[in-house]
């Protein structure tokens, strides 16, 4: 009897693992169905972020701010750079790509070359041969700049419905070199110690801390009209970019579509404050799910052996209670430790354990029926 129960519990657990694996890795990647793909771009971390956003009091950042230049032409953007520079910021991050040269680029070149601690964004794209290797998108005049500092960016996700949760710390090139991201390049100027701490983590990407900090932003009009004071900019990282450009808006876990410059700002703040979000290894997440699935399967087996319909119903209700407690535990753990426990496999395996139980014994019943038929022949 014991060996039979072990056999069935093992089979049910393996079936639950296969179904969970299918849901996570196969079912969610069916790109032929766009509504399905959109609904599948969800992670447990999104729920944790939403809970912390509602519970926690955000801290106002005194290290990073944003200036929006949506209504500025090219000369207006350069005027903003010069005005910001006059307030002695720690660094300026320019999230603007001047792709098209004009007849007279002297003002542009002099401003970008002479502004201290200015980091210009440079777009990168994956190579055709290897999507994990990147190359710089050529700019028409950047080679004319004197001693330029670049930060690189590729916020474009796999589709317009993907959520931006991470930022690259650097990009690998075909010759083995690395290109610093815009956030990393700014952090290197402002705080070499924080930059070194980031490098010591040996991560090519980091999760963006969206929930801890409130990053102030103003418009170019407010800056030029004197509505901003020196203390608003002095000693800070000032990122300059569009705030309302629909071509530079991206989905985030909390705020829906936001401007790319705000994502750069949040990434920069993550490095400077070292509020990195840790994640548990996948094997831990799967191990928890497997153990809970074995427990549910064993209880269902016990109810089946006792022919108890009430017991089976109680166990199914217990599944829902366990799933709820897992979500609560994950949220509390994230709020307390700033670390993600990815309970997605656990929740799916618990939810699929009863289905796996029914499928298993359905298949087992067919097997016994076929076996008896063959024996009687």
C-alpha positions as CSV (number, residue, x, y, z in Angstrom):
1,X,0.0,0.0,0.0
2,X,2.8,2.4,0.9
3,X,4.8,1.7,-2.2
4,X,1.7,2.1,-4.3
5,X,1.1,5.5,-2.7
6,X,4.7,6.5,-3.3
7,X,4.3,5.5,-6.9
8,X,1.2,7.5,-7.5
9,X,2.5,10.6,-5.6
10,X,5.6,10.5,-7.7
11,X,3.7,10.3,-10.9
12,X,1.3,13.1,-9.9
13,X,4.3,15.3,-8.9
14,X,6.1,14.7,-12.2
15,X,2.9,15.4,-14.2
16,X,2.5,18.7,-12.2
17,X,6.1,19.7,-12.9
18,X,5.6,19.1,-16.7
19,X,2.3,21.0,-16.7
20,X,3.9,23.9,-14.8
21,X,6.9,23.9,-17.1
22,X,4.6,24.1,-20.1
23,X,2.6,27.0,-18.7
24,X,5.7,29.0,-17.8
25,X,8.0,28.3,-20.7
26,X,5.9,27.2,-23.6
27,X,2.3,28.4,-23.2
28,X,3.4,32.0,-22.4
29,X,5.7,32.2,-25.4
30,X,3.1,31.6,-28.0
31,X,3.5,34.8,-29.9
32,X,0.8,34.0,-32.5
33,X,-1.8,35.2,-30.0
34,X,-1.1,38.8,-29.1
35,X,-3.7,39.2,-26.3
36,X,-2.3,36.0,-24.7
37,X,1.2,37.3,-25.0
38,X,0.3,40.6,-23.4
39,X,-1.4,38.9,-20.5
40,X,1.5,36.5,-20.0
41,X,4.1,39.3,-19.5
42,X,3.5,39.2,-15.7
43,X,5.9,38.3,-13.0
44,X,5.5,37.8,-9.3
45,X,7.8,40.8,-8.8
46,X,5.1,43.0,-10.4
47,X,2.7,42.1,-7.6
48,X,5.3,42.7,-4.9
49,X,6.1,46.1,-6.4
50,X,2.4,47.0,-6.4
51,X,2.0,46.0,-2.8
52,X,5.0,47.9,-1.6
53,X,4.0,50.9,-3.7
54,X,0.7,51.1,-1.8
55,X,2.2,50.5,1.6
56,X,5.6,52.3,1.6
57,X,6.3,56.0,1.9
58,X,8.6,57.0,-1.0
59,X,11.8,59.0,-0.3
60,X,12.4,62.1,-2.3
61,X,15.7,61.7,-4.2
62,X,18.3,64.3,-3.5
63,X,20.7,62.7,-6.0
64,X,18.8,62.5,-9.3
65,X,16.3,64.8,-11.1
66,X,14.9,65.1,-14.6
67,X,14.4,68.1,-16.9
68,X,11.8,67.6,-19.7
69,X,12.6,69.3,-23.1
70,X,9.5,68.2,-25.1
71,X,8.8,71.7,-26.5
72,X,12.4,72.6,-27.2
73,X,14.0,72.7,-30.6
74,X,17.7,71.8,-31.0
75,X,19.0,75.2,-29.9
76,X,16.5,75.1,-27.0
77,X,17.9,71.8,-25.8
78,X,21.5,73.3,-25.9
79,X,20.3,76.3,-24.0
80,X,18.9,74.0,-21.3
81,X,22.2,72.1,-21.1
82,X,24.1,75.4,-20.6
83,X,21.6,76.6,-18.0
84,X,21.8,73.4,-16.1
85,X,25.6,73.4,-16.2
86,X,25.6,76.9,-14.7
87,X,24.1,75.4,-11.5
88,X,27.1,73.0,-11.1
89,X,25.4,69.6,-11.2
90,X,27.4,66.5,-10.4
91,X,26.7,65.2,-13.9
92,X,24.4,65.7,-16.8
93,X,22.9,62.8,-18.7
94,X,21.6,63.8,-22.1
95,X,18.9,61.4,-23.3
96,X,18.7,63.0,-26.7
97,X,20.0,61.7,-30.0
98,X,20.9,64.4,-32.5
99,X,20.8,62.1,-35.5
100,X,20.5,64.7,-38.3
101,X,23.3,67.2,-38.9
102,X,22.6,70.8,-39.8
103,X,24.5,73.2,-41.9
104,X,26.1,74.8,-38.8
105,X,26.7,72.4,-35.9
106,X,29.1,74.7,-34.1
107,X,26.8,75.5,-31.2
108,X,25.9,71.9,-30.8
109,X,29.5,70.6,-31.0
110,X,30.9,73.3,-28.6
111,X,28.1,72.7,-26.1
112,X,28.5,68.9,-26.1
113,X,32.3,69.1,-26.0
114,X,32.8,71.9,-23.4
115,X,30.0,71.0,-20.8
116,X,31.8,69.4,-17.9
117,X,30.6,65.9,-16.8
118,X,28.2,65.6,-19.7
119,X,27.3,62.1,-20.7
120,X,25.7,61.8,-24.1
121,X,23.5,58.8,-24.8
122,X,24.5,56.5,-27.6
123,X,22.1,53.9,-29.0
124,X,23.2,50.3,-29.2
125,X,21.6,47.3,-31.0
126,X,22.2,43.6,-31.0
127,X,24.3,42.2,-33.8
128,X,22.7,39.9,-36.4
129,X,25.0,37.0,-35.5
130,X,24.5,37.1,-31.7
131,X,21.7,38.9,-29.9
132,X,23.7,39.0,-26.7
133,X,26.5,41.0,-28.4
134,X,25.9,44.7,-29.2
135,X,27.2,47.3,-31.6
136,X,26.9,51.1,-31.5
137,X,24.4,52.7,-33.9
138,X,26.5,55.3,-35.9
139,X,25.8,59.0,-35.3
140,X,26.4,61.6,-37.9
141,X,28.7,63.9,-36.0
142,X,29.6,62.3,-32.6
143,X,33.1,61.6,-33.9
144,X,33.6,65.4,-34.1
145,X,33.2,65.9,-30.4
146,X,36.2,66.6,-28.2
147,X,36.8,64.0,-25.5
148,X,33.1,62.9,-25.3
149,X,31.7,60.7,-22.6
150,X,29.1,58.3,-23.7
151,X,26.4,56.2,-21.9
152,X,24.7,53.6,-24.0
153,X,21.1,52.6,-24.0
154,X,18.8,50.0,-25.6
155,X,15.5,50.3,-23.8
156,X,13.6,48.9,-26.8
157,X,12.1,45.6,-25.6
158,X,11.1,42.6,-27.6
159,X,7.7,44.1,-28.4
160,X,5.7,47.1,-27.6
161,X,3.9,45.2,-24.8
162,X,6.9,44.0,-22.8
163,X,7.6,45.5,-19.4
164,X,10.9,47.2,-18.5
165,X,12.0,45.7,-15.2
166,X,15.8,45.6,-15.6
167,X,18.5,47.9,-17.0
168,X,21.8,46.9,-18.5
169,X,24.8,47.9,-16.5
170,X,27.0,47.4,-19.6
171,X,26.8,45.9,-23.1
172,X,29.2,43.3,-24.5
173,X,30.7,44.0,-27.9
174,X,32.0,41.5,-30.5
175,X,35.7,42.3,-29.7
176,X,35.1,41.5,-26.0
177,X,34.9,45.1,-24.9
178,X,32.1,46.5,-22.7
179,X,30.0,49.6,-23.2
180,X,28.8,51.3,-20.1
181,X,25.1,52.1,-19.9
182,X,23.9,55.7,-19.4
183,X,23.1,55.0,-15.8
184,X,26.5,53.3,-15.1
185,X,28.4,56.1,-16.9
186,X,26.7,58.7,-14.8
187,X,27.3,56.7,-11.6
188,X,31.0,56.4,-12.4
189,X,31.3,60.2,-12.5
190,X,29.3,61.0,-9.4
191,X,30.3,58.1,-7.1
192,X,33.2,55.9,-8.1
193,X,32.6,53.9,-4.9
194,X,29.0,53.1,-5.9
195,X,30.1,52.3,-9.4
196,X,32.8,49.9,-8.1
197,X,30.1,48.3,-5.9
198,X,28.0,47.7,-9.0
199,X,30.9,46.1,-10.8
200,X,31.6,43.9,-7.9
201,X,28.2,42.3,-8.3
202,X,29.2,41.0,-11.7
203,X,25.7,41.4,-13.2
204,X,25.2,42.5,-16.8
205,X,21.7,43.7,-15.7
206,X,20.0,44.8,-12.5
207,X,16.4,45.1,-11.5
208,X,15.3,48.7,-11.4
209,X,14.1,50.0,-8.0
210,X,10.9,51.8,-8.9
211,X,9.3,51.8,-5.4
212,X,11.8,53.4,-3.0
213,X,12.5,56.8,-4.5
214,X,10.4,59.7,-5.8
215,X,12.5,61.4,-8.5
216,X,11.6,65.0,-9.1
217,X,11.1,66.3,-12.6
218,X,10.6,69.7,-14.1
219,X,10.2,71.2,-17.6
220,X,12.6,73.3,-19.6
221,X,10.1,76.2,-19.3
222,X,10.3,76.1,-15.5
223,X,14.1,76.0,-15.7
224,X,14.4,78.9,-18.1
225,X,11.7,81.0,-16.4
226,X,13.6,80.9,-13.0
227,X,11.1,78.6,-11.3
228,X,13.9,76.3,-10.2
229,X,16.5,77.2,-7.7
230,X,20.2,76.3,-7.4
231,X,19.6,73.7,-4.8
232,X,17.3,71.9,-7.2
233,X,20.2,71.1,-9.5
234,X,23.5,71.7,-7.7
235,X,25.4,68.5,-6.9
236,X,22.8,66.2,-8.5
237,X,22.7,64.0,-11.6
238,X,20.4,65.9,-14.0
239,X,18.9,63.8,-16.8
240,X,17.6,65.7,-19.8
241,X,15.1,64.2,-22.2
242,X,11.5,64.0,-23.5
243,X,8.8,63.4,-21.0
244,X,5.8,63.1,-23.4
245,X,7.2,61.7,-26.6
246,X,5.1,58.7,-27.5
247,X,8.0,57.1,-29.4
248,X,10.0,57.1,-26.2
249,X,7.5,55.6,-23.8
250,X,7.8,52.2,-22.2
251,X,5.8,49.9,-19.9
252,X,6.9,49.6,-16.3
253,X,5.6,47.3,-13.5
254,X,4.0,50.2,-11.6
255,X,3.3,53.3,-13.6
256,X,2.1,52.1,-17.0
257,X,3.8,53.9,-19.9
258,X,6.5,56.3,-18.8
259,X,9.3,58.2,-20.5
260,X,12.6,56.5,-21.2
261,X,14.5,59.3,-19.4
262,X,12.5,58.5,-16.2
263,X,13.6,54.9,-16.5
264,X,17.3,56.0,-16.9
265,X,16.8,58.2,-13.8
266,X,15.4,55.3,-11.8
267,X,18.3,53.1,-12.9
268,X,20.8,55.7,-12.0
269,X,19.2,56.1,-8.6
270,X,19.3,52.4,-8.0
271,X,23.1,52.4,-8.5
272,X,23.8,55.5,-6.4
273,X,21.7,54.4,-3.5
274,X,22.7,50.7,-3.9
275,X,19.1,49.6,-3.5
276,X,19.6,46.5,-5.5
277,X,16.8,44.0,-5.6
278,X,18.0,40.4,-5.0
279,X,16.4,37.3,-6.5
280,X,16.4,33.8,-5.2
281,X,17.9,31.1,-7.5
282,X,15.4,29.2,-9.7
283,X,16.2,25.9,-8.0
284,X,15.0,27.2,-4.7
285,X,11.7,28.4,-6.2
286,X,11.1,25.0,-7.9
287,X,12.1,23.0,-4.9
288,X,9.5,24.8,-2.7
289,X,6.9,24.1,-5.4
290,X,7.8,20.4,-5.7
291,X,7.7,19.9,-1.9
292,X,4.3,21.5,-1.6
293,X,3.0,19.5,-4.6
294,X,4.2,16.3,-3.0
295,X,2.3,17.3,0.2
296,X,-0.9,18.1,-1.7
297,X,-0.7,14.9,-3.7
298,X,-0.1,12.8,-0.6
299,X,-3.1,14.3,1.1
300,X,-5.3,13.7,-2.0
301,X,-4.1,10.1,-2.0
302,X,-5.0,9.7,1.6
303,X,-8.5,11.0,1.0
304,X,-8.9,8.7,-2.0
305,X,-7.8,5.7,-0.1
306,X,-10.3,6.5,2.6
307,X,-13.0,7.2,0.0
308,X,-13.6,10.5,1.6
309,X,-15.3,13.1,-0.6
310,X,-15.4,15.6,2.3
311,X,-11.6,15.2,2.8
312,X,-11.0,15.7,-0.8
313,X,-13.0,18.9,-0.8
314,X,-11.2,20.2,2.3
315,X,-7.8,19.5,0.7
316,X,-8.9,21.5,-2.4
317,X,-9.9,24.4,-0.2
318,X,-6.6,24.1,1.6
319,X,-4.9,24.6,-1.8
320,X,-6.5,28.0,-2.1
321,X,-5.5,28.9,1.4
322,X,-1.9,27.8,0.9
323,X,-1.6,29.8,-2.4
324,X,-2.9,32.9,-0.6
325,X,-0.4,32.5,2.2
326,X,2.4,32.1,-0.3
327,X,1.5,35.4,-1.9
328,X,1.3,37.1,1.4
329,X,4.6,35.7,2.5
330,X,6.3,36.8,-0.7
331,X,5.0,40.3,-0.4
332,X,6.1,40.6,3.3
333,X,9.5,39.2,2.5
334,X,10.0,41.7,-0.4
335,X,8.9,44.7,1.7
336,X,11.3,43.6,4.6
337,X,14.4,42.5,2.6
338,X,14.0,44.0,-0.8
339,X,14.4,40.6,-2.4
340,X,12.2,38.6,-4.7
341,X,10.9,35.2,-3.9
342,X,9.6,34.0,-7.2
343,X,6.7,31.8,-6.1
344,X,5.3,31.4,-9.6
345,X,6.3,27.7,-9.9
346,X,5.0,27.0,-6.4
347,X,1.6,28.7,-7.1
348,X,1.2,26.9,-10.4
349,X,2.2,23.5,-9.1
350,X,-0.2,23.8,-6.1
351,X,-3.0,24.9,-8.5
352,X,-2.2,22.1,-10.9
353,X,-1.7,19.4,-8.4
354,X,-5.4,18.5,-8.2
355,X,-5.7,18.6,-12.0
356,X,-2.6,16.4,-12.2
357,X,-4.2,14.0,-9.7
358,X,-7.3,13.6,-11.8
359,X,-5.3,13.2,-15.1
360,X,-3.0,10.7,-13.5
361,X,-5.7,8.5,-12.2
362,X,-7.6,8.9,-15.5
363,X,-4.5,7.6,-17.4
364,X,-3.9,5.0,-14.7
365,X,-7.5,3.7,-15.1
366,X,-7.1,3.5,-18.9
367,X,-3.8,1.6,-18.4
368,X,-5.5,-0.9,-16.0
369,X,-8.4,-1.3,-18.3
370,X,-6.2,-2.0,-21.3
371,X,-4.0,-4.3,-19.3
372,X,-7.0,-6.4,-18.2
373,X,-8.3,-6.6,-21.7
374,X,-4.9,-7.9,-22.9
375,X,-4.8,-10.4,-20.0
376,X,-8.3,-11.8,-20.8
377,X,-7.4,-12.3,-24.4
